[in-house]
């Protein structure tokens, strides 16, 4: 979403692929995915050809390069790695089309898109590949919590009056407001521990025993009078 909000600036794209938790590949038979490990190869090509600008410039200049390689392949049948990675970058651009900055989006549709993108970017699979078990458990707990929060927000919006369409920036602000106070707990760490939390943190978290401090009839702890 930040990529679209920043008009597909190359700085935003580079920051996006700095994350080890995402990868994207074209829908065709091309097996090469674009991720933190392969992005430097594409970055080298873009720097070598001195490509700067937004989405339109990137697509135009990289398409020109693709045509050059296709012409050379007719004679030499050689396809460099960066040629295949361009298709993956274009696949990302296609995925971001619903949240392009110049259009408005229903928040329900936006949340559905975001939840689908987590799968399209293979985030669960990337997390499970982590060599460190602690990292796997922590990141997977965070992802599960995020998906649950977004799903609940979508349900609430669907049950309410039809929400007004938003700009991508307004949708981004809604997401930030929704998740900024959320917390999550790694199951293995909470199995033999006592957690002190407020009512908001306790939502949708399963514990065998739950104690409310200051609970009294008609007076829920922390409830504003």
N, C-alpha and C positions, 0 to 999 in steps of 0.2 A: 504494500500500500504506500509506503514511503517513496518507492520508485516512481509510482504514478503521480504522487503529490509533488515530487521534485522534477516533473516533466521529463522523466526518464534520463536524468543526468547520469553521466558515467560514474561520478563519485558515489551516487546512491546505489548504482548497480554493483560497483566494487565492494561497497560496505555490505550489501546483501550477501554476496558470495564469500564473504569472510567467515560466515557462520559454517561450522562443520555439520550442522544438523539438517541441511537442505541439499537436494539435488533435483535436477530437472532434465528430462530427456525428451526428444521428439516422439511423437506417437507412431512414427514409421519404424522400419526395421533397424534404424541406426542404434547400435547398442551403447554408444558413448554418451555419458551424462555430463552435464556441466555442474560442478560442485567446487568446494574450496580447493581440492587437489588439482582439478583440471583448469580452473579459471585462469591461473597465471599464464597458461599457454595462449588463451584467447586474449588476455591482457597484453601479452607481448605483441601479438598481431596488431591490435588496435593502436598501441604506442608506435610500432614500427611504421605504420601507414599514417600516423599523425591524425587519427580520426577524433574529432572533438565535436560536441554538440548534443542535441537531444535525440529522441527516438527516431525522428525522420532522417536525420543525418546518419545515425548509426545504421539504420536499415538500408539506406541508399548506398553508403560506402561499402558495407559488408556484402551487399548483394552484388556489387561490382566485382568484389574479390571472388565471390563464388563463381561468377561467370568466367573469370580468368582461369580459375582452377578447372572448371568443367571443360574449357577449351583445351587446356593443357592435357587433361586426362584422355582426350580423344587420341592423342599421340603417344603418351607415356603411361597411361593407366596408373597414375600416382595420385593419391589423395592425402594431403597432409592432415594431421590431427585437428588443427584449428578450423579446417573446412567443416568437419563434422560438428564441431562445437558451436558454430554459428547457427546451425539448425536448432540446437538446444536453446540458445539465447532467443531466437525468434519464437520458439514455443513458449518461453516465459512471457514475451510481449503479448502473445495471443491470450494467455491466461489473465493478463492484467487489463485487457480491453474493457471488461465490465466496470472497472473503477477508474477509467481515464478521467482526468481532472475536469474536462469540459462538459461532463454530463452529470445528471443526478441519478441517485440510486435509492431504491426502497431499502430501509435498514434490515428488513427480513431477508430480502434477496442478498444483501451485502453479507449478512451473517452466514447464510447458506454458502455463498461463494467462499468465504474465509475458511469455513470448516472443510469444504471440498479441497481448497488449496493446501491444507495441511497434509492431505493424502496425496495430492498431485506432486507435492514437493518431497514425498516419501519421508516425512519427519519421523513417524514411528519406527520405520525400518532403520533410519540413520541412527536413532538413539540406541536401538537394540544392537547395533554393530559396535558400540563403544567397548573398548577392551576392559575398562575399569568398571567393576560391578556397581560401585558406589555412584559413579556418574550415570550409569544406565538407570538405576533406581531413582535418583534425584530428578533427572531430566524427564523420565517417563511419568513420574508423579506430577511434575509441573505441567506437562502436556495434557494429562488426563484432567487436571483441575481446570486448565484453560478451556478445554473442549466442553466440560460440563457447564462452566459459567456462560460461555457463548450460547450453548444449546438452551439453557434456562432463559437467557435474555431473549432469544428468538421465540421461545414459547410464550413469554410474557407479551411480547409485541404482537404475536399472532392472535392472542386472546383479547387484546385491547382493541380500541377503535383503530381503523386503518391508519398507520403512522404515515406522516408526510415524507415525501422523498427528500433525500439529503444530498448535499454535495459530498464528494469524497473527503474533504477536509472535515465537514461536520460529522461524517461517519467515523472518521479516525478519532475525533475528539470524544465521541460516544464510547468507543472502544477503550480509550485511555481512562475515561471516568469509570467505566465498568470494572476494569481489572486492577486499578491502581492500589486498592486496599485489600486485594485478595491474597490469601496465603494458602500454602499446601503443605502436606505432611507425607513424608516417606513412610510407607507401611512398616518396614523393618525397624525404623527408628522409633515409631510410636507404639510398637508392640509391648514394650516393657518400660513405660515412662509415664510421667504426669505432665500434662500440658495445661498451662494457664492461658486462657484466651477470652476474648469478648464474644458476645452472641453472634456477631457477624462472622467471625472466624470459624465458629462451631457449625455453621450451616453445611449440610451435605457431607460431614465428616463422621465416619462410623467409629464409635467407641463402645466398649463393653459396659462401662459405667460413666455416667456424666453427672457432675454435681454443679448446682447453681448456687453461687454465693449471694445472699441477700434476697432470695426468692420469697415473696410473700403474696397472699391473696390480693388480687387487683393491682399488684405492683411487680412488674417484670424488671429484673436488674438492668440498669442502663437505659430504660425507657424514659423518654422525655415526658415531663408532666405538662 
